[in-house]
């Protein structure tokens, strides 16, 4: 039993990798990626379930780690929830493959798999295809960007039917405004 506990502890602390067949962004610039991102969509997970208006803020630390602050509003409790963690590059800092921890030595994968050339939107997959986030510098995305990212996710083997969008795309707001 002690050996099993030891193996489980070592595997929990091991370096998470991108899922098989998933390629991460290369030529990554963490300084351009730093700052606040709005979570436009995600595959719901236990640590974010029910939260709205979620954001992630990334700050480069002096030791080349990245401070991560995730924030979301819990409408049931009518309060903001915040979690602070640290991300480390798995390999070279120009590869967007990181491991992030909010709980001591336990890491999860953070793999940027799609990134706008101007760093205005990104798609992130965790250590498995059951963890996906679509991030944007603004709270909404245009339809064509949303459709492009959904198609890319589908091509990577993600069950896009599990993706929950936080807000309608930009064009829908404009159409609703014209109708009212």
Secondary structure, DSSP 4 states (H G I P E B T S, - for coil): -HHHHHHHHHHHHSPP-PPTT----BS--HHHH-EEEEEEEEE--TTTTTEEEEEEEEEE-TTS-EEEEEEEEETTTTEEEEEEEEEEESS-TTB-EEEEEEETTEEEEEEEEEE-TTSSEEEEE-SSTT-EEEEESSS---HHHHHHHHHHHHHTT--GGGEEESS--HHHHHHHHHH-
